[in-house]
Each structure stands twice: as structure tokens, then as C-alpha cells.
Amino acid sequence: MDNRKKLLIASFLTLVAAGVGFATRGAAGSAWAEMGISQTAFGGIMGAGFVGFGVVILVGGFIVELLGYKPVMLLSVVLHIVSAIMLFLAPSLYEGWLADLGQEDATNKVISLLTASVFIFSICNGLYEAVINPLVGQLYPENQTHYLNILHAGWPGGMALGGLLAACFQNKDAWIAEVPWEIALSSYSLVLIVILLMSLKENFPETVTSKSNMSVAVLFSCFASIPFLVLIVIHGMIGYMELGVDSWQTRLMEGLVENSVTVLIYTSILMFILRFFAGPIAHKLNPIGLLLASSVIAVLGLFWLSMDTTSVLVIFAAATLYSLGKAFLWPTMLAVAGERYPQSGAVAMSALGAAGMLTVGLGATTMIGAQQSNEMTKHLQDTAPEVATEYVLDKTSSFLGYSYSEIDPVKQQDALDNEDNVNHTAILNSYNHGSRQALRLTAIVPVLMGVGFLALLLYYKSQGGYKVITLSGGDEDSDDYPTEQSSTEAAAQDESPAEDAVTEDAPPVEETTAEQETSTEEPSEGDGEE
């Protein structure tokens, strides 16, 4: 196995580790509710898993250009281990706080601890992304859309693995046996050992910009392009829809499917498979066309998931459609950044990742939780007012201008878990209603995404079609990573520079249209699919 395949695998495993941690954390809602953690607080903790990511990846591209790929990768592994240790210690510390301080203070302290752990987790994930996206784009310049989608198959692959761990060992309806939640949530640390060993052993290439000695101004030139700014806004919406819903998927499906994590497992496996086929699809539609089609399908999938049904088959069919819609969005957006703004190296990809993660961390997870709580409360007040009097909290909260009411989380979880509870049916029906409505309200996001992609599609058409920009005169033929110039690249050498190459200091660029790309020859056997 050659060096670049090993680096692709190590990069792939970083997303597997992140996916395992994400899935097991998403299934911890019931266990955390027993510590007095409300729906909104749960959403806030989950949101911390994106805020740190967004902040770090915002500057992560520059950090990678400054320090190089390998040091940043190793730092990320260390942070991952610290996060796992904090999770593992959380329940023991909570019991001590409960005995010394009482319920309210103990709950507040454990919320702070879990938030800090998840925040550190997100920081290392941001550093991972700042490394692996430009690294894989640099390793496989001949087909970035294809290999970045393969790379990001690691995320749903990790979620599927984490979902299986959650289904087998988390919560009262575990398939095999319930284990302490902190063990399940820190299980991703096993993957870190493999990543650490591979990263220490392998040689990493220099970054594209460090090899070409480009100025800092060129590195940030992507921000002078209006289409790139549009991509940033759209990627924020992608983060809201994809990761915001993923954060809540297990929790929202608890009353609809016997073991709700099975929906997460199924959709993750489906996305894992689909992402291996993004390259051929993108070559037929072009990347912007693929993104537009994905947005339309995601809208239909979310609306279908929000329908009032008790049929498990219908739920899984709707989840299938939604997965098809969201599967290609994130990695294809990164590929567009790499293809259109190669002079910006890791910075362009990091900017998109930051927009997606900050939107999720600062808005999506808490907003979806608030919407679910509010819709559940209104339904309970309409259908069982006497139960609502006992369960609904007196205070009204607000998030980003959205006012909402909540149900006491401890009482709610007790009613959901115990069928003998006289209020079980009323609480369950309202919980399911709130979950569906939260998904329906989220469906407006991919509608707006579709409008943005349509505008970009029309823009690129007015410019003669979507074009791939390549840096010329660099070290593409270096000894470490030999690549053959395809026939389409050779044919494109007489093309004019693209409108998005905005600085005079940038290296010369070459363009190939999306239509020409469909005839690109496959890489040689040594460069093929894993």
C-alpha cells in the first residue's frame, strides 16, 4: 500500500472516530435526563460539539499552512483523548456533587463538564478537518469530488458503528446489555490508537501553498469572490440541516421506533455507501447540479419524515429519501472549494467547514430542541390540559427571538420510560408530535439552499459553465506524489483564467469545464479507489 493510500485511511479514520463519538452521545439523552438535563440543555451540550469545531476550523486552515499537516494531526489525537477522559469521569463526579450540593447545582455542574468535554472534542475535530480536507484534495487532485466524498464516508461509517454500539449497549432497550453510558461514549478512543500509530509512521506532504511560496494575500483571496461568499452562506445552512437533524435524530425518533437508534444506523450505512458513488454522479450533473438536486430531495425527505404515521416502513422509507438528499452535500461543497479556489489551499475548505459548524453549534441544535419542546408543550396543553398543568414548567424561555415552553425533563422521561405511568400515552403522543413538527420546521432550510444553488448554477452557466481551476507550475509531479496530467488538463491549457482567481500574485491557473471533466481518464492502478 503506497503512502497516499495510508494517509487517506488515517484521514478517513479521524471521521470514523468523530462519528462514533457523535452517535453514542446522541443516544445518551435518556441517561442524561436522569441527571436533570432538559431537552434544551441536551441540545446546548450537543451544540458545543460544533461551536469549538467552527471556531477552530475558521483559523485551522491558516494553522495547517503555518505548522504543516502532521503536527496538527497529532495534536488533534491528544485532544480527543482528553475529551474521552472527561466523559469517563462525569458520572462519578455527578454523584459526588449530588451528595454535597443537591440536585440543581449537581445538574448545572455536570452540564458544564459535559459541555467542556464535548467542546474539546469539537476542537480536535476542527483541527482534523483543517488537515484532512486539503490533504486528500492534494493527494488526489485528479478527482477531488470523488475522493473527498470517499473521505467523508468515514463520518456516516463512524455514526453507523457508534449507532450499533448504542443499540447494543446503551439505554434500557439495549439489544445485548446496558452498560454505563460513559463507557459507550468514550469508546471512540480505541480508533485513536490506530490513527496515532499511522500518523507517527507516515510522511506527510508539504501544503500546496508552502510548496509554491504564495503570499498570505493569495491564501485569503477566495474571500474576494462573491460566489465563494454565497457558498459560505449555503454551507451554514447545510450544517443546520444535516448535522442539526443528526444531533437530534435518535432523540426525535424515540417514540416512533422501538429502538430509535436503528434509524440512525440505517441512514448512516446508506450515506456511507452513497458517498462512494459521488464522483460519477457529479461528472454527469456537475457538482452544482448535484448539490441542487440533493437539496430538493432533502426537502421532500424531511417533509415525509414529519408526517403523522406509526408505520415503521414509512419512517424508514422517508429516512431513505432524506439520506439520499443529504449524502453528497457536505463533501461536494468542499470539493467545489478545492476545485474553484486552489490558490487558497486549506483556508477555503476551512471557511466552509467553519460556517457549517458554527451554524449548528450556535443555532441549529438548540433551536431544534426548543422547537420540539414548544410544539410538544402546545400539543399537550391542547390534548391533555390537566396533564400539562402538572408537567409544563412555569417559565417561558427564548432563543434567538424564538419563545418556547418546556416540560419538566425528569417527569417527562419517567412518563416516557414507564408504560404503567398514567400519563404515559399523553406524554408520548405529544413528544411524537413535537418531534415531527421540529423536522417540518427544519425543512425550510434546504428550500433556501436550493434557491442558492439554482442561483450559482445560473451564474456559472452565464460564465460558460462550471470550470475546474488548477494551479500550474507547482510541484504536482513531485517524487512523493506523482500524478499524471489527464487529457482534459492538457486540453485546458489554452483556456483563460477563471473569474475567481482574483489576485495578481496567484500562480497561473488552468480551467476545464464540467462537461470536459466527464471524459477524464481514471487514474492508474496505483491511484485507484480503495
Residue pairs with C-beta under 8 A, 6 or more apart in sequence:
2 526
3 202
3 203
3 480
3 481
4 139
4 140
4 481
4 527
5 530
6 198
6 202
7 135
7 136
7 139
7 202
7 204
8 136
8 139
8 140
8 147
8 150
8 151
8 530
9 198
9 530
10 73
10 195
10 198
10 199
10 202
11 128
11 131
11 132
11 135
11 136
11 151
11 154
12 150
12 151
12 153
12 154
12 157
13 154
13 191
13 194
13 195
13 198
14 73
14 76
14 125
14 128
14 132
14 154
14 195
15 128
15 132
15 151
15 152
15 154
15 155
15 157
15 158
16 154
16 155
16 157
16 158
16 161
16 191
17 80
17 158
17 188
17 191
17 192
17 195
18 121
18 125
18 128
18 155
18 158
18 188
19 154
19 155
19 156
19 157
19 158
19 159
19 160
19 161
19 162
19 268
20 158
20 159
20 161
20 162
20 165
20 187
20 188
20 191
21 83
21 121
21 158
21 162
21 185
21 188
22 49
22 158
22 159
22 162
22 246
22 247
23 158
23 159
23 160
23 161
23 162
23 163
23 165
23 166
23 250
23 261
23 264
23 268
24 162
24 165
24 166
24 170
24 184
24 185
24 187
24 188
25 46
25 49
25 118
25 185
26 46
26 166
26 246
26 247
26 248
26 249
26 250
26 251
26 264
27 163
27 166
27 167
27 170
27 171
27 184
27 250
27 261
27 264
28 170
28 181
28 184
28 185
29 42
29 250
29 251
29 254
30 171
30 172
30 254
30 413
30 417
31 170
31 171
31 181
32 42
32 45
32 114
32 181
33 42
33 409
33 410
33 412
33 413
34 410
34 413
35 94
35 106
35 107
35 110
36 103
36 104
36 106
36 107
36 409
36 410
37 45
37 107
37 110
37 111
37 114
37 409
38 373
38 406
38 409
39 251
39 369
39 372
39 373
39 406
39 407
39 409
40 366
40 369
40 370
40 373
40 397
40 399
40 404
40 406
41 111
41 409
42 251
42 369
43 247
43 248
43 365
43 366
43 367
43 368
43 369
43 370
44 111
44 115
44 365
44 366
44 369
45 111
45 114
45 115
45 118
46 118
46 247
46 248
46 365
47 247
47 360
47 361
47 362
47 363
47 364
47 365
47 366
48 115
48 116
48 118
48 119
48 122
48 361
49 118
49 119
49 121
49 122
49 125
49 247
49 361
50 122
50 239
50 243
50 357
50 358
50 360
50 361
50 362
50 364
50 365
51 119
51 122
51 357
51 358
51 361
51 362
52 119
52 120
52 121
52 122
52 123
52 125
52 126
52 361
53 122
53 123
53 125
53 126
53 129
53 353
53 354
53 357
53 361
54 122
54 126
54 353
54 354
54 355
54 356
54 357
54 358
54 359
54 360
54 361
54 362
55 123
55 126
55 354
55 358
56 122
56 123
56 126
56 127
56 130
57 126
57 127
57 129
57 130
57 350
57 353
57 354
57 357
58 350
58 351
58 354
58 358
59 350
60 72
60 126
60 127
60 129
60 130
60 131
60 346
60 350
60 354
61 130
61 134
61 345
61 346
61 347
61 348
61 349
61 350
61 351
62 219
62 346
62 347
62 350
63 72
63 127
63 130
64 72
64 130
64 131
64 134
64 207
64 346
64 350
65 207
65 209
65 210
65 219
65 345
65 346
65 347
68 204
68 206
68 207
68 210
69 131
69 135
69 204
69 205
69 207
70 199
70 204
72 127
72 130
72 131
73 127
73 128
73 131
73 195
73 199
73 204
74 196
74 199
74 200
75 124
75 127
76 124
76 125
76 127
76 128
76 131
77 124
77 192
77 195
77 196
77 199
78 124
79 120
79 121
79 123
79 124
79 127
80 121
80 124
80 188
80 189
80 192
81 189
81 192
82 120
83 117
83 118
83 120
83 121
83 124
84 186
84 188
84 189
84 192
85 186
86 113
86 116
86 117
86 120
87 114
87 117
87 182
87 185
87 186
88 182
88 183
88 186
89 182
90 110
90 113
90 114
90 117
90 182
91 180
91 181
91 182
93 109
93 110
93 113
94 106
94 109
94 110
97 105
97 106
97 109
97 110
98 106
101 109
122 357
122 361
126 353
126 354
126 357
129 349
129 350
129 353
130 346
130 349
130 350
130 353
131 346
132 151
133 148
133 151
133 334
133 338
133 346
133 349
133 350
133 353
134 207
134 208
134 338
134 345
134 346
134 349
135 204
135 205
136 144
136 147
136 148
136 151
137 144
137 147
137 148
137 334
137 335
137 338
137 349
138 205
138 207
138 208
138 481
139 147
139 205
139 481
140 146
140 147
140 523
140 527
141 470
141 476
141 483
142 483
142 484
142 486
142 520
142 523
142 527
143 279
143 520
143 523
144 335
144 338
144 339
145 278
145 279
145 282
145 287
145 331
145 332
145 335
145 339
146 278
146 279
146 280
146 282
147 279
148 331
148 332
148 334
148 335
148 338
149 275
149 276
149 278
149 279
149 328
149 331
149 332
149 335
150 275
150 276
150 529
150 530
151 331
152 275
152 330
152 331
152 334
153 271
153 272
153 273
153 275
153 276
155 271
156 267
156 268
156 269
156 270
156 271
156 272
156 275
156 327
157 268
157 272
158 188
158 191
159 246
159 264
159 265
159 268
160 264
160 265
160 268
160 269
160 272
162 187
162 188
163 250
163 261
163 262
163 264
163 265
163 268
164 265
165 184
165 187
166 184
166 250
166 261
166 264
167 174
167 175
167 259
167 261
167 262
167 265
168 174
168 175
168 176
168 177
169 176
169 177
169 178
169 179
169 183
169 184
170 178
170 179
170 181
170 184
170 261
171 178
172 178
172 417
173 258
173 259
175 259
203 480
205 478
205 480
205 481
207 345
207 346
208 342
208 345
208 471
208 474
209 218
209 219
209 343
209 345
209 346
211 474
211 475
211 478
212 471
212 474
212 475
212 507
214 343
214 505
214 506
214 507
215 505
217 503
217 505
218 343
218 344
218 503
218 505
218 506
219 343
219 344
219 345
219 347
220 344
220 347
221 341
221 343
221 344
221 501
221 502
221 503
221 506
222 228
222 337
222 341
222 343
222 344
222 347
222 348
222 351
222 500
223 229
223 351
224 502
224 503
225 341
225 499
225 500
225 502
227 340
227 456
227 459
227 500
228 337
228 340
228 341
228 348
228 351
228 500
230 452
230 455
230 456
231 333
231 336
231 337
231 352
231 456
232 351
232 352
232 355
233 355
233 452
234 333
234 449
234 452
234 453
235 330
235 333
235 352
235 353
235 355
235 356
236 355
236 356
236 358
236 359
237 359
237 445
237 446
237 448
237 449
237 452
238 329
238 330
238 333
238 356
238 449
239 330
239 355
239 356
239 357
239 358
239 359
239 360
239 364
240 359
240 360
240 363
240 364
240 442
240 445
241 298
241 302
241 326
241 364
241 442
241 445
241 446
241 449
242 326
242 329
242 330
242 356
243 356
243 357
243 360
243 364
244 360
244 363
244 364
244 365
244 367
244 368
244 442
245 302
245 368
245 439
245 442
246 264
247 360
247 364
247 365
247 368
248 365
248 368
248 369
248 372
248 438
249 260
249 263
249 264
249 267
250 260
250 261
250 263
250 264
251 260
251 435
252 260
252 372
252 435
252 438
252 439
253 260
253 263
253 264
253 315
253 435
254 260
254 416
254 431
254 435
255 416
255 428
255 431
255 432
255 435
256 310
256 315
256 432
256 435
257 263
257 312
257 315
263 315
263 316
263 319
266 316
266 319
266 320
267 319
267 320
267 322
267 323
270 320
270 323
270 324
270 327
271 323
271 326
271 327
274 323
274 324
274 327
274 328
275 327
275 328
275 331
276 529
278 290
278 327
278 328
278 331
278 332
281 290
281 328
282 290
282 328
282 332
282 335
283 514
283 517
283 518
283 520
284 518
285 293
286 465
286 466
286 514
286 515
286 517
287 332
287 335
287 336
287 339
287 466
287 514
288 336
288 453
288 456
288 457
288 460
288 466
289 457
290 328
290 332
291 328
291 329
291 332
291 333
291 336
291 449
291 453
292 450
292 453
292 454
292 457
294 324
294 325
294 326
294 327
294 328
294 329
294 332
295 325
295 329
295 446
295 447
295 449
295 450
295 453
296 325
296 446
296 450
297 321
297 322
297 324
297 325
298 322
298 325
298 326
298 329
298 446
298 449
299 325
299 443
299 446
299 447
299 450
300 321
300 325
301 318
301 319
301 320
301 321
301 322
301 323
301 324
301 325
301 326
302 322
302 439
302 440
302 442
302 443
302 446
303 440
303 443
304 314
304 317
304 318
304 321
304 322
305 315
305 318
305 319
305 322
305 436
305 439
306 436
306 437
306 439
306 440
306 443
307 314
307 318
307 436
308 433
308 436
309 315
325 446
329 449
330 356
333 352
334 349
334 352
334 353
337 344
337 348
337 349
337 351
337 352
338 348
338 349
339 468
339 469
340 348
340 467
340 468
340 469
340 498
340 500
341 348
341 469
341 500
342 469
342 470
342 471
342 509
343 471
343 501
343 503
343 506
343 507
343 509
363 400
366 399
367 399
367 400
367 402
368 438
368 442
370 397
370 399
370 402
370 404
371 402
371 404
371 434
371 437
371 438
371 441
372 434
372 435
372 437
372 438
373 404
373 405
373 406
373 407
373 434
374 402
374 403
374 404
374 405
374 406
374 434
375 433
375 434
375 437
375 438
376 407
376 430
376 431
376 433
376 434
376 435
377 388
377 392
377 404
377 405
377 406
377 407
377 430
377 434
378 405
379 429
379 430
379 433
379 434
380 387
380 388
380 391
380 392
380 407
380 426
380 427
380 430
381 388
381 392
383 426
383 429
383 430
384 423
384 426
384 430
387 423
387 426
387 427
390 411
390 423
391 407
391 408
391 411
391 412
391 415
391 423
391 427
392 405
392 406
392 407
392 408
393 405
393 406
393 407
393 408
395 406
396 403
396 404
396 405
397 403
397 404
397 405
397 406
398 404
407 427
412 427
412 431
414 421
415 421
415 423
415 424
415 426
415 427
415 428
416 424
416 427
416 428
416 431
418 424
421 427
460 466
460 467
463 499
464 513
465 513
465 514
465 515
466 513
466 514
467 495
467 498
467 511
467 512
467 513
467 514
468 511
468 512
468 513
468 514
468 517
469 497
469 498
469 500
469 501
469 509
469 510
469 511
470 489
470 492
470 509
470 510
470 511
470 512
471 507
471 508
471 509
472 493
472 507
472 508
472 509
472 510
473 507
473 508
474 507
476 483
476 485
477 483
483 523
483 527
484 523
484 524
486 520
486 521
487 519
487 520
487 521
488 512
488 516
488 517
488 519
488 520
489 510
489 512
491 512
491 516
492 510
492 511
492 512
492 516
493 510
495 510
495 511
495 512
496 511
497 508
497 509
497 511
498 509
498 511
501 509
522 528
